[in-house]
Amino acid sequence: MRCWITAVGVVCLLIPFHGYAEQPLPKTGACPSGYHVSGNYCIPSTGNALPAIHKDGACPSGYHVSGDYCLANDHNAKPAISKRGSCPTGYHVSGNYCLMN
């Protein structure tokens, strides 16, 4: 959800926003490019780090291998989650992942 403060109040839209801030990742091997080790996590080195997910087989469409993770090719990459059975509504299968439509 994305919200703005306007002259009439707060306006929120329920649309995907791909400019989300990257979160720390539990460290499992080498951190992806743009991330560094802090404790048992890989954390973004800058506020401009690309999205990264744990690697489980081939990376999903729009991602490439970086360290032991899949790193988005750019900031417009669609969010991906590990596939557990069927993908949720709004996602489709991409290898061992569910990729947002």
C-alpha positions in Angstrom: 0.0 0.0 0.0 1.2 3.5 -0.8 0.0 6.6 1.0 0.3 10.3 0.5 -0.7 13.3 2.6 -2.7 15.8 0.6 -4.7 18.9 1.3 -7.8 16.8 1.8 -6.3 14.2 4.0 -4.4 10.9 3.5 -4.8 9.1 0.2 -3.8 5.4 0.1 -3.7 3.2 -3.0 -3.6 -0.6 -2.8 -1.2 -1.1 -5.7 2.1 -2.9 -5.7 5.0 -0.7 -5.0 8.4 -2.1 -6.2 10.5 0.6 -4.5 10.3 -1.2 -1.1 13.2 -0.9 1.3 15.3 -4.1 1.4 15.3 -6.0 4.7 18.1 -7.9 6.4 18.4 -11.5 5.2 19.4 -14.4 7.4 23.0 -15.2 6.3 23.4 -18.6 4.6 26.8 -18.4 2.9 28.1 -15.4 0.9 26.0 -12.3 1.0 24.7 -10.9 -2.3 26.3 -7.9 -4.0 25.3 -4.7 -2.3 24.9 -6.4 1.1 27.3 -6.9 4.0 27.5 -9.2 7.0 26.2 -8.0 10.4 25.8 -10.7 13.0 24.0 -13.6 11.4 22.5 -11.4 8.7 23.2 -9.9 5.3 22.1 -6.3 5.4 21.9 -3.7 2.6 25.1 -1.7 2.3 23.1 1.3 1.0 19.5 2.5 0.8 19.7 1.6 -2.9 20.4 -2.1 -2.6 18.6 -4.4 -5.1 16.1 -6.9 -3.8 17.6 -10.3 -2.8 16.1 -13.6 -1.9 17.5 -17.0 -0.8 18.6 -19.1 -3.7 16.7 -22.4 -4.2 17.7 -23.8 -7.5 17.6 -21.5 -10.6 16.8 -17.9 -9.8 13.3 -16.7 -10.9 12.8 -14.5 -13.9 14.3 -11.0 -13.4 16.9 -12.3 -10.9 20.5 -13.6 -11.2 22.8 -15.5 -8.8 24.9 -13.3 -6.4 26.7 -15.1 -3.6 24.3 -17.7 -2.2 21.3 -15.6 -3.1 19.2 -14.4 -6.1 19.6 -10.7 -6.7 17.1 -8.7 -8.7 18.4 -7.4 -12.1 17.1 -3.9 -11.3 14.8 -2.1 -8.9 11.7 -2.9 -11.2 12.0 -6.6 -10.6 8.8 -8.2 -9.5 8.8 -9.5 -5.9 9.5 -13.2 -5.6 8.8 -15.6 -2.7 9.8 -19.3 -2.2 7.2 -21.6 -3.6 5.4 -23.8 -1.1 2.8 -25.8 -2.9 0.5 -23.5 -5.1 1.4 -19.9 -5.6 -1.0 -17.3 -3.9 -3.4 -15.2 -6.0 -1.5 -12.5 -7.9 1.6 -14.7 -8.3 2.8 -17.2 -10.9 5.3 -20.0 -10.9 8.9 -19.2 -11.9 11.1 -22.2 -11.1 11.0 -22.9 -7.3 9.5 -19.4 -6.7 6.2 -17.6 -7.0 6.7 -14.3 -8.9 4.2 -11.4 -8.5 2.2 -10.9 -11.7 
